């Protein structure tokens, strides 16, 4: 992508100064937002962050089961399936083990 854009920008030359064009992916720890994300990453480990503490924790690791049409996110936490309303979740990201 950056190679194609660079060629166009070089020809049109809309930027007078020197610049570096970088195009990057959303990253390994991308935030899940779209319905397709919840389908694509089903059964993957995720990090879930809440707006306010839930059962004493503000963030936890889980396995994604999916998201229902009503906005309920289904997760496996400590071996048990839990249904959590998306409005209580500030962010769900793919989990990365280092």
Jmol script that loads the backbone (N, CA, C; Angstrom):
load data "model"
ATOM      1  N   UNK A   1       0.826  -1.188   0.000  1.00  0.00           N
ATOM      2  CA  UNK A   1       0.000   0.000   0.000  1.00  0.00           C
ATOM      3  C   UNK A   1       0.875   1.258   0.000  1.00  0.00           C
ATOM      4  N   UNK A   2       1.856   1.283   0.886  1.00  0.00           N
ATOM      5  CA  UNK A   2       2.689   2.492   0.968  1.00  0.00           C
ATOM      6  C   UNK A   2       3.475   2.716  -0.323  1.00  0.00           C
ATOM      7  N   UNK A   3       3.888   1.618  -0.972  1.00  0.00           N
ATOM      8  CA  UNK A   3       4.623   1.755  -2.235  1.00  0.00           C
ATOM      9  C   UNK A   3       3.757   2.415  -3.301  1.00  0.00           C
ATOM     10  N   UNK A   4       2.504   1.980  -3.420  1.00  0.00           N
ATOM     11  CA  UNK A   4       1.592   2.566  -4.407  1.00  0.00           C
ATOM     12  C   UNK A   4       1.294   4.026  -4.093  1.00  0.00           C
ATOM     13  N   UNK A   5       1.034   4.317  -2.815  1.00  0.00           N
ATOM     14  CA  UNK A   5       0.752   5.696  -2.429  1.00  0.00           C
ATOM     15  C   UNK A   5       1.968   6.591  -2.629  1.00  0.00           C
ATOM     16  N   UNK A   6       3.143   6.072  -2.320  1.00  0.00           N
ATOM     17  CA  UNK A   6       4.367   6.867  -2.488  1.00  0.00           C
ATOM     18  C   UNK A   6       4.546   7.296  -3.939  1.00  0.00           C
ATOM     19  N   UNK A   7       4.290   6.371  -4.877  1.00  0.00           N
ATOM     20  CA  UNK A   7       4.430   6.700  -6.295  1.00  0.00           C
ATOM     21  C   UNK A   7       3.465   7.815  -6.700  1.00  0.00           C
ATOM     22  N   UNK A   8       2.238   7.732  -6.234  1.00  0.00           N
ATOM     23  CA  UNK A   8       1.242   8.761  -6.555  1.00  0.00           C
ATOM     24  C   UNK A   8       1.641  10.090  -5.932  1.00  0.00           C
ATOM     25  N   UNK A   9       2.049  10.046  -4.669  1.00  0.00           N
ATOM     26  CA  UNK A   9       2.456  11.277  -3.989  1.00  0.00           C
ATOM     27  C   UNK A   9       3.696  11.891  -4.631  1.00  0.00           C
ATOM     28  N   UNK A  10       4.615  11.053  -5.103  1.00  0.00           N
ATOM     29  CA  UNK A  10       5.809  11.572  -5.776  1.00  0.00           C
ATOM     30  C   UNK A  10       5.446  12.305  -7.059  1.00  0.00           C
ATOM     31  N   UNK A  11       4.482  11.797  -7.793  1.00  0.00           N
ATOM     32  CA  UNK A  11       4.065  12.422  -9.049  1.00  0.00           C
ATOM     33  C   UNK A  11       3.293  13.716  -8.780  1.00  0.00           C
ATOM     34  N   UNK A  12       2.329  13.650  -7.878  1.00  0.00           N
ATOM     35  CA  UNK A  12       1.492  14.822  -7.601  1.00  0.00           C
ATOM     36  C   UNK A  12       2.205  15.843  -6.720  1.00  0.00           C
ATOM     37  N   UNK A  13       3.127  15.373  -5.882  1.00  0.00           N
ATOM     38  CA  UNK A  13       3.958  16.197  -5.009  1.00  0.00           C
ATOM     39  C   UNK A  13       3.158  17.233  -4.190  1.00  0.00           C
ATOM     40  N   UNK A  14       2.133  16.787  -3.442  1.00  0.00           N
ATOM     41  CA  UNK A  14       1.323  17.731  -2.662  1.00  0.00           C
ATOM     42  C   UNK A  14       2.011  18.222  -1.381  1.00  0.00           C
ATOM     43  N   UNK A  15       3.104  17.568  -0.990  1.00  0.00           N
ATOM     44  CA  UNK A  15       3.809  17.937   0.238  1.00  0.00           C
ATOM     45  C   UNK A  15       5.179  18.482  -0.151  1.00  0.00           C
ATOM     46  N   UNK A  16       5.425  19.734   0.180  1.00  0.00           N
ATOM     47  CA  UNK A  16       6.657  20.398  -0.231  1.00  0.00           C
ATOM     48  C   UNK A  16       7.873  19.846   0.519  1.00  0.00           C
ATOM     49  N   UNK A  17       7.744  19.649   1.825  1.00  0.00           N
ATOM     50  CA  UNK A  17       8.858  19.183   2.651  1.00  0.00           C
ATOM     51  C   UNK A  17       9.067  17.678   2.501  1.00  0.00           C
ATOM     52  N   UNK A  18      10.228  17.221   2.971  1.00  0.00           N
ATOM     53  CA  UNK A  18      10.488  15.783   3.013  1.00  0.00           C
ATOM     54  C   UNK A  18       9.541  15.129   4.016  1.00  0.00           C
ATOM     55  N   UNK A  19       9.162  13.898   3.753  1.00  0.00           N
ATOM     56  CA  UNK A  19       8.265  13.171   4.655  1.00  0.00           C
ATOM     57  C   UNK A  19       8.535  11.679   4.544  1.00  0.00           C
ATOM     58  N   UNK A  20       8.024  10.941   5.510  1.00  0.00           N
ATOM     59  CA  UNK A  20       8.112   9.488   5.509  1.00  0.00           C
ATOM     60  C   UNK A  20       6.696   8.956   5.614  1.00  0.00           C
ATOM     61  N   UNK A  21       6.283   8.168   4.646  1.00  0.00           N
ATOM     62  CA  UNK A  21       4.946   7.590   4.643  1.00  0.00           C
ATOM     63  C   UNK A  21       4.993   6.215   5.292  1.00  0.00           C
ATOM     64  N   UNK A  22       4.179   6.011   6.302  1.00  0.00           N
ATOM     65  CA  UNK A  22       4.088   4.709   6.961  1.00  0.00           C
ATOM     66  C   UNK A  22       2.650   4.239   6.952  1.00  0.00           C
ATOM     67  N   UNK A  23       2.453   3.010   6.530  1.00  0.00           N
ATOM     68  CA  UNK A  23       1.139   2.381   6.565  1.00  0.00           C
ATOM     69  C   UNK A  23       1.290   1.148   7.440  1.00  0.00           C
ATOM     70  N   UNK A  24       0.422   1.017   8.454  1.00  0.00           N
ATOM     71  CA  UNK A  24       0.568  -0.117   9.362  1.00  0.00           C
ATOM     72  C   UNK A  24      -0.753  -0.844   9.552  1.00  0.00           C
ATOM     73  N   UNK A  25      -0.653  -2.047  10.088  1.00  0.00           N
ATOM     74  CA  UNK A  25      -1.846  -2.847  10.378  1.00  0.00           C
ATOM     75  C   UNK A  25      -2.402  -2.434  11.730  1.00  0.00           C
ATOM     76  N   UNK A  26      -3.623  -2.888  12.076  1.00  0.00           N
ATOM     77  CA  UNK A  26      -4.199  -2.555  13.374  1.00  0.00           C
ATOM     78  C   UNK A  26      -3.411  -3.155  14.536  1.00  0.00           C
ATOM     79  N   UNK A  27      -2.523  -4.097  14.276  1.00  0.00           N
ATOM     80  CA  UNK A  27      -1.692  -4.658  15.333  1.00  0.00           C
ATOM     81  C   UNK A  27      -2.200  -5.987  15.841  1.00  0.00           C
ATOM     82  N   UNK A  28      -1.306  -6.677  16.518  1.00  0.00           N
ATOM     83  CA  UNK A  28      -1.647  -7.985  17.062  1.00  0.00           C
ATOM     84  C   UNK A  28      -2.677  -7.898  18.170  1.00  0.00           C
ATOM     85  N   UNK A  29      -2.619  -6.804  18.931  1.00  0.00           N
ATOM     86  CA  UNK A  29      -3.531  -6.662  20.071  1.00  0.00           C
ATOM     87  C   UNK A  29      -4.704  -5.739  19.733  1.00  0.00           C
ATOM     88  N   UNK A  30      -5.219  -5.914  18.544  1.00  0.00           N
ATOM     89  CA  UNK A  30      -6.275  -5.028  18.049  1.00  0.00           C
ATOM     90  C   UNK A  30      -7.531  -5.067  18.926  1.00  0.00           C
ATOM     91  N   UNK A  31      -8.226  -3.959  18.949  1.00  0.00           N
ATOM     92  CA  UNK A  31      -9.485  -3.847  19.680  1.00  0.00           C
ATOM     93  C   UNK A  31     -10.584  -4.476  18.831  1.00  0.00           C
ATOM     94  N   UNK A  32     -11.425  -5.300  19.444  1.00  0.00           N
ATOM     95  CA  UNK A  32     -12.545  -5.917  18.731  1.00  0.00           C
ATOM     96  C   UNK A  32     -13.735  -4.979  18.809  1.00  0.00           C
ATOM     97  N   UNK A  33     -14.255  -4.589  17.657  1.00  0.00           N
ATOM     98  CA  UNK A  33     -15.366  -3.634  17.615  1.00  0.00           C
ATOM     99  C   UNK A  33     -16.532  -4.135  16.761  1.00  0.00           C
ATOM    100  N   UNK A  34     -16.221  -4.618  15.587  1.00  0.00           N
ATOM    101  CA  UNK A  34     -17.257  -4.992  14.627  1.00  0.00           C
ATOM    102  C   UNK A  34     -17.784  -6.394  14.924  1.00  0.00           C
ATOM    103  N   UNK A  35     -18.992  -6.648  14.459  1.00  0.00           N
ATOM    104  CA  UNK A  35     -19.571  -7.993  14.602  1.00  0.00           C
ATOM    105  C   UNK A  35     -18.650  -9.042  13.999  1.00  0.00           C
ATOM    106  N   UNK A  36     -18.061  -8.706  12.857  1.00  0.00           N
ATOM    107  CA  UNK A  36     -17.168  -9.647  12.178  1.00  0.00           C
ATOM    108  C   UNK A  36     -15.950  -9.991  13.039  1.00  0.00           C
ATOM    109  N   UNK A  37     -15.479  -9.035  13.856  1.00  0.00           N
ATOM    110  CA  UNK A  37     -14.345  -9.299  14.745  1.00  0.00           C
ATOM    111  C   UNK A  37     -14.691 -10.389  15.751  1.00  0.00           C
ATOM    112  N   UNK A  38     -15.904 -10.347  16.265  1.00  0.00           N
ATOM    113  CA  UNK A  38     -16.320 -11.309  17.277  1.00  0.00           C
ATOM    114  C   UNK A  38     -16.539 -12.705  16.677  1.00  0.00           C
ATOM    115  N   UNK A  39     -16.813 -12.752  15.392  1.00  0.00           N
ATOM    116  CA  UNK A  39     -16.929 -14.039  14.701  1.00  0.00           C
ATOM    117  C   UNK A  39     -15.532 -14.545  14.347  1.00  0.00           C
ATOM    118  N   UNK A  40     -14.721 -13.676  13.774  1.00  0.00           N
ATOM    119  CA  UNK A  40     -13.382 -14.048  13.317  1.00  0.00           C
ATOM    120  C   UNK A  40     -12.499 -14.546  14.462  1.00  0.00           C
ATOM    121  N   UNK A  41     -12.609 -13.931  15.629  1.00  0.00           N
ATOM    122  CA  UNK A  41     -11.719 -14.261  16.738  1.00  0.00           C
ATOM    123  C   UNK A  41     -12.380 -15.125  17.813  1.00  0.00           C
ATOM    124  N   UNK A  42     -13.460 -15.802  17.442  1.00  0.00           N
ATOM    125  CA  UNK A  42     -14.115 -16.742  18.352  1.00  0.00           C
ATOM    126  C   UNK A  42     -13.099 -17.789  18.812  1.00  0.00           C
ATOM    127  N   UNK A  43     -13.147 -18.124  20.090  1.00  0.00           N
ATOM    128  CA  UNK A  43     -12.270 -19.123  20.726  1.00  0.00           C
ATOM    129  C   UNK A  43     -10.851 -18.609  20.964  1.00  0.00           C
ATOM    130  N   UNK A  44     -10.609 -17.330  20.715  1.00  0.00           N
ATOM    131  CA  UNK A  44      -9.288 -16.745  20.972  1.00  0.00           C
ATOM    132  C   UNK A  44      -9.250 -16.149  22.369  1.00  0.00           C
ATOM    133  N   UNK A  45      -8.061 -16.064  22.934  1.00  0.00           N
ATOM    134  CA  UNK A  45      -7.871 -15.397  24.221  1.00  0.00           C
ATOM    135  C   UNK A  45      -7.989 -13.891  24.023  1.00  0.00           C
ATOM    136  N   UNK A  46      -8.700 -13.247  24.932  1.00  0.00           N
ATOM    137  CA  UNK A  46      -8.895 -11.804  24.865  1.00  0.00           C
ATOM    138  C   UNK A  46      -8.655 -11.180  26.239  1.00  0.00           C
ATOM    139  N   UNK A  47      -8.339  -9.891  26.229  1.00  0.00           N
ATOM    140  CA  UNK A  47      -8.252  -9.098  27.444  1.00  0.00           C
ATOM    141  C   UNK A  47      -9.482  -8.199  27.467  1.00  0.00           C
ATOM    142  N   UNK A  48     -10.217  -8.249  28.560  1.00  0.00           N
ATOM    143  CA  UNK A  48     -11.466  -7.507  28.685  1.00  0.00           C
ATOM    144  C   UNK A  48     -11.280  -6.434  29.749  1.00  0.00           C
ATOM    145  N   UNK A  49     -11.616  -5.195  29.408  1.00  0.00           N
ATOM    146  CA  UNK A  49     -11.518  -4.066  30.340  1.00  0.00           C
ATOM    147  C   UNK A  49     -12.921  -3.514  30.568  1.00  0.00           C
ATOM    148  N   UNK A  50     -13.253  -3.294  31.823  1.00  0.00           N
ATOM    149  CA  UNK A  50     -14.576  -2.802  32.196  1.00  0.00           C
ATOM    150  C   UNK A  50     -14.536  -1.309  32.526  1.00  0.00           C
ATOM    151  N   UNK A  51     -15.682  -0.642  32.374  1.00  0.00           N
ATOM    152  CA  UNK A  51     -15.778   0.759  32.759  1.00  0.00           C
ATOM    153  C   UNK A  51     -15.631   0.918  34.273  1.00  0.00           C
ATOM    154  N   UNK A  52     -16.214   0.005  35.014  1.00  0.00           N
ATOM    155  CA  UNK A  52     -16.072   0.018  36.466  1.00  0.00           C
ATOM    156  C   UNK A  52     -15.831  -1.418  36.923  1.00  0.00           C
ATOM    157  N   UNK A  53     -15.204  -1.596  38.089  1.00  0.00           N
ATOM    158  CA  UNK A  53     -14.870  -2.955  38.533  1.00  0.00           C
ATOM    159  C   UNK A  53     -16.082  -3.887  38.542  1.00  0.00           C
ATOM    160  N   UNK A  54     -15.819  -5.102  38.121  1.00  0.00           N
ATOM    161  CA  UNK A  54     -16.835  -6.159  38.107  1.00  0.00           C
ATOM    162  C   UNK A  54     -16.278  -7.298  38.960  1.00  0.00           C
ATOM    163  N   UNK A  55     -16.997  -7.638  40.003  1.00  0.00           N
ATOM    164  CA  UNK A  55     -16.517  -8.653  40.951  1.00  0.00           C
ATOM    165  C   UNK A  55     -15.109  -8.318  41.449  1.00  0.00           C
ATOM    166  N   UNK A  56     -14.866  -7.026  41.655  1.00  0.00           N
ATOM    167  CA  UNK A  56     -13.595  -6.573  42.214  1.00  0.00           C
ATOM    168  C   UNK A  56     -12.456  -6.393  41.230  1.00  0.00           C
ATOM    169  N   UNK A  57     -12.687  -6.654  39.949  1.00  0.00           N
ATOM    170  CA  UNK A  57     -11.612  -6.484  38.964  1.00  0.00           C
ATOM    171  C   UNK A  57     -12.050  -5.557  37.833  1.00  0.00           C
ATOM    172  N   UNK A  58     -11.094  -4.779  37.341  1.00  0.00           N
ATOM    173  CA  UNK A  58     -11.380  -3.842  36.256  1.00  0.00           C
ATOM    174  C   UNK A  58     -10.972  -4.427  34.896  1.00  0.00           C
ATOM    175  N   UNK A  59     -10.149  -5.480  34.906  1.00  0.00           N
ATOM    176  CA  UNK A  59      -9.713  -6.125  33.663  1.00  0.00           C
ATOM    177  C   UNK A  59      -9.463  -7.601  33.935  1.00  0.00           C
ATOM    178  N   UNK A  60      -9.652  -8.419  32.908  1.00  0.00           N
ATOM    179  CA  UNK A  60      -9.407  -9.851  33.060  1.00  0.00           C
ATOM    180  C   UNK A  60      -9.122 -10.484  31.716  1.00  0.00           C
ATOM    181  N   UNK A  61      -8.572 -11.677  31.752  1.00  0.00           N
ATOM    182  CA  UNK A  61      -8.337 -12.463  30.542  1.00  0.00           C
ATOM    183  C   UNK A  61      -9.452 -13.489  30.430  1.00  0.00           C
ATOM    184  N   UNK A  62      -9.875 -13.768  29.205  1.00  0.00           N
ATOM    185  CA  UNK A  62     -10.973 -14.710  28.971  1.00  0.00           C
ATOM    186  C   UNK A  62     -10.813 -15.323  27.587  1.00  0.00           C
ATOM    187  N   UNK A  63     -11.686 -16.260  27.280  1.00  0.00           N
ATOM    188  CA  UNK A  63     -11.767 -16.839  25.937  1.00  0.00           C
ATOM    189  C   UNK A  63     -13.066 -16.339  25.324  1.00  0.00           C
ATOM    190  N   UNK A  64     -12.978 -15.805  24.137  1.00  0.00           N
ATOM    191  CA  UNK A  64     -14.150 -15.251  23.463  1.00  0.00           C
ATOM    192  C   UNK A  64     -15.031 -16.367  22.911  1.00  0.00           C
ATOM    193  N   UNK A  65     -16.303 -16.328  23.284  1.00  0.00           N
ATOM    194  CA  UNK A  65     -17.282 -17.262  22.730  1.00  0.00           C
ATOM    195  C   UNK A  65     -18.024 -16.562  21.591  1.00  0.00           C
ATOM    196  N   UNK A  66     -18.357 -15.284  21.774  1.00  0.00           N
ATOM    197  CA  UNK A  66     -19.032 -14.532  20.726  1.00  0.00           C
ATOM    198  C   UNK A  66     -19.805 -13.360  21.287  1.00  0.00           C
ATOM    199  N   UNK A  67     -20.472 -12.647  20.388  1.00  0.00           N
ATOM    200  CA  UNK A  67     -21.339 -11.536  20.788  1.00  0.00           C
ATOM    201  C   UNK A  67     -22.698 -11.759  20.162  1.00  0.00           C
ATOM    202  N   UNK A  68     -23.740 -11.681  20.990  1.00  0.00           N
ATOM    203  CA  UNK A  68     -25.102 -11.882  20.522  1.00  0.00           C
ATOM    204  C   UNK A  68     -25.649 -10.602  19.910  1.00  0.00           C
ATOM    205  N   UNK A  69     -26.729 -10.713  19.175  1.00  0.00           N
ATOM    206  CA  UNK A  69     -27.355  -9.571  18.509  1.00  0.00           C
ATOM    207  C   UNK A  69     -27.789  -8.487  19.487  1.00  0.00           C
ATOM    208  N   UNK A  70     -28.102  -8.869  20.728  1.00  0.00           N
ATOM    209  CA  UNK A  70     -28.545  -7.881  21.719  1.00  0.00           C
ATOM    210  C   UNK A  70     -27.388  -7.160  22.411  1.00  0.00           C
ATOM    211  N   UNK A  71     -26.131  -7.439  21.984  1.00  0.00           N
ATOM    212  CA  UNK A  71     -24.969  -6.762  22.563  1.00  0.00           C
ATOM    213  C   UNK A  71     -24.351  -7.482  23.740  1.00  0.00           C
ATOM    214  N   UNK A  72     -24.820  -8.680  24.017  1.00  0.00           N
ATOM    215  CA  UNK A  72     -24.245  -9.475  25.091  1.00  0.00           C
ATOM    216  C   UNK A  72     -23.000 -10.189  24.576  1.00  0.00           C
ATOM    217  N   UNK A  73     -21.910 -10.039  25.323  1.00  0.00           N
ATOM    218  CA  UNK A  73     -20.668 -10.713  24.971  1.00  0.00           C
ATOM    219  C   UNK A  73     -20.574 -11.976  25.813  1.00  0.00           C
ATOM    220  N   UNK A  74     -20.301 -13.091  25.153  1.00  0.00           N
ATOM    221  CA  UNK A  74     -20.163 -14.365  25.864  1.00  0.00           C
ATOM    222  C   UNK A  74     -18.685 -14.709  25.953  1.00  0.00           C
ATOM    223  N   UNK A  75     -18.244 -14.954  27.192  1.00  0.00           N
ATOM    224  CA  UNK A  75     -16.842 -15.223  27.466  1.00  0.00           C
ATOM    225  C   UNK A  75     -16.704 -16.431  28.375  1.00  0.00           C
ATOM    226  N   UNK A  76     -15.600 -17.127  28.247  1.00  0.00           N
ATOM    227  CA  UNK A  76     -15.277 -18.184  29.199  1.00  0.00           C
ATOM    228  C   UNK A  76     -14.223 -17.606  30.142  1.00  0.00           C
ATOM    229  N   UNK A  77     -14.598 -17.523  31.410  1.00  0.00           N
ATOM    230  CA  UNK A  77     -13.721 -16.991  32.438  1.00  0.00           C
ATOM    231  C   UNK A  77     -13.538 -18.082  33.481  1.00  0.00           C
ATOM    232  N   UNK A  78     -12.291 -18.470  33.701  1.00  0.00           N
ATOM    233  CA  UNK A  78     -11.978 -19.536  34.653  1.00  0.00           C
ATOM    234  C   UNK A  78     -12.817 -20.789  34.410  1.00  0.00           C
ATOM    235  N   UNK A  79     -12.993 -21.144  33.132  1.00  0.00           N
ATOM    236  CA  UNK A  79     -13.683 -22.378  32.779  1.00  0.00           C
ATOM    237  C   UNK A  79     -15.198 -22.296  32.739  1.00  0.00           C
ATOM    238  N   UNK A  80     -15.777 -21.156  33.090  1.00  0.00           N
ATOM    239  CA  UNK A  80     -17.237 -20.994  33.077  1.00  0.00           C
ATOM    240  C   UNK A  80     -17.647 -19.922  32.075  1.00  0.00           C
ATOM    241  N   UNK A  81     -18.761 -20.175  31.373  1.00  0.00           N
ATOM    242  CA  UNK A  81     -19.254 -19.181  30.429  1.00  0.00           C
ATOM    243  C   UNK A  81     -20.023 -18.091  31.165  1.00  0.00           C
ATOM    244  N   UNK A  82     -19.713 -16.840  30.798  1.00  0.00           N
ATOM    245  CA  UNK A  82     -20.373 -15.672  31.381  1.00  0.00           C
ATOM    246  C   UNK A  82     -20.919 -14.813  30.245  1.00  0.00           C
ATOM    247  N   UNK A  83     -22.066 -14.189  30.490  1.00  0.00           N
ATOM    248  CA  UNK A  83     -22.660 -13.253  29.539  1.00  0.00           C
ATOM    249  C   UNK A  83     -22.554 -11.858  30.146  1.00  0.00           C
ATOM    250  N   UNK A  84     -21.911 -10.958  29.424  1.00  0.00           N
ATOM    251  CA  UNK A  84     -21.683  -9.601  29.925  1.00  0.00           C
ATOM    252  C   UNK A  84     -22.185  -8.618  28.880  1.00  0.00           C
ATOM    253  N   UNK A  85     -22.947  -7.634  29.329  1.00  0.00           N
ATOM    254  CA  UNK A  85     -23.482  -6.619  28.417  1.00  0.00           C
ATOM    255  C   UNK A  85     -22.333  -5.760  27.896  1.00  0.00           C
ATOM    256  N   UNK A  86     -22.282  -5.549  26.591  1.00  0.00           N
ATOM    257  CA  UNK A  86     -21.212  -4.777  25.960  1.00  0.00           C
ATOM    258  C   UNK A  86     -21.127  -3.366  26.530  1.00  0.00           C
ATOM    259  N   UNK A  87     -22.231  -2.816  27.007  1.00  0.00           N
ATOM    260  CA  UNK A  87     -22.199  -1.447  27.545  1.00  0.00           C
ATOM    261  C   UNK A  87     -21.377  -1.369  28.836  1.00  0.00           C
ATOM    262  N   UNK A  88     -21.094  -2.505  29.473  1.00  0.00           N
ATOM    263  CA  UNK A  88     -20.263  -2.533  30.682  1.00  0.00           C
ATOM    264  C   UNK A  88     -18.777  -2.708  30.362  1.00  0.00           C
ATOM    265  N   UNK A  89     -18.482  -3.000  29.101  1.00  0.00           N
ATOM    266  CA  UNK A  89     -17.111  -3.285  28.673  1.00  0.00           C
ATOM    267  C   UNK A  89     -16.560  -2.065  27.936  1.00  0.00           C
ATOM    268  N   UNK A  90     -15.427  -1.566  28.422  1.00  0.00           N
ATOM    269  CA  UNK A  90     -14.825  -0.419  27.750  1.00  0.00           C
ATOM    270  C   UNK A  90     -14.025  -0.853  26.524  1.00  0.00           C
ATOM    271  N   UNK A  91     -13.439  -2.078  26.600  1.00  0.00           N
ATOM    272  CA  UNK A  91     -12.584  -2.511  25.496  1.00  0.00           C
ATOM    273  C   UNK A  91     -12.326  -4.016  25.579  1.00  0.00           C
ATOM    274  N   UNK A  92     -12.296  -4.642  24.430  1.00  0.00           N
ATOM    275  CA  UNK A  92     -11.871  -6.044  24.328  1.00  0.00           C
ATOM    276  C   UNK A  92     -10.769  -6.088  23.279  1.00  0.00           C
ATOM    277  N   UNK A  93      -9.626  -6.624  23.684  1.00  0.00           N
ATOM    278  CA  UNK A  93      -8.471  -6.744  22.789  1.00  0.00           C
ATOM    279  C   UNK A  93      -8.031  -8.196  22.701  1.00  0.00           C
ATOM    280  N   UNK A  94      -7.432  -8.556  21.590  1.00  0.00           N
ATOM    281  CA  UNK A  94      -6.810  -9.870  21.479  1.00  0.00           C
ATOM    282  C   UNK A  94      -5.675  -9.942  22.489  1.00  0.00           C
ATOM    283  N   UNK A  95      -5.576 -11.056  23.171  1.00  0.00           N
ATOM    284  CA  UNK A  95      -4.535 -11.246  24.181  1.00  0.00           C
ATOM    285  C   UNK A  95      -3.261 -11.737  23.512  1.00  0.00           C
ATOM    286  N   UNK A  96      -2.140 -11.224  23.961  1.00  0.00           N
ATOM    287  CA  UNK A  96      -0.853 -11.631  23.425  1.00  0.00           C
ATOM    288  C   UNK A  96      -0.004 -12.158  24.568  1.00  0.00           C
ATOM    289  N   UNK A  97       0.515 -13.357  24.412  1.00  0.00           N
ATOM    290  CA  UNK A  97       1.452 -13.938  25.381  1.00  0.00           C
ATOM    291  C   UNK A  97       2.862 -13.613  24.912  1.00  0.00           C
ATOM    292  N   UNK A  98       3.665 -13.081  25.806  1.00  0.00           N
ATOM    293  CA  UNK A  98       5.068 -12.791  25.474  1.00  0.00           C
ATOM    294  C   UNK A  98       5.966 -13.801  26.113  1.00  0.00           C
TER     295      UNK A  98
END
end "model"
wireframe off; spacefill off
backbone 0.3
color backbone group
